[in-house]
Amino acid sequence: MKIGNVLYPVRDVDRAVAFYRDGLGLAVKFTDGGRFAALDAGGTTFALAGPAEDVTGGHPAASFKVPDVTAAVERLTAAGAQLVGGPDEGPHETRAVLRDPDGNPLVVYAPR
């Protein structure tokens, strides 16, 4: 398991891409219109989620890439996490959103 990205919900993906690209010099790795963008933050993917991809209700979250989303959800809920949504099929991955025992959102996902 590894952190696949740090997810930031934004209202306007294009504006946010320009801000982080021009302001911090992050290189754009991938964009999906106004839905999503991935930027390189020195080896960590900094992900920008537009309203259609905001799975955390407006809260930044770490996204963990796992081999099996269902199994990860089972382990996390057994350890005290609360399932918020999913597993669901997104446009590029299967994902689930949970809250840790302190209420912090986290995402587990696996590419399709």
Disulfide bonds with the S-S distance in Angstrom:
none
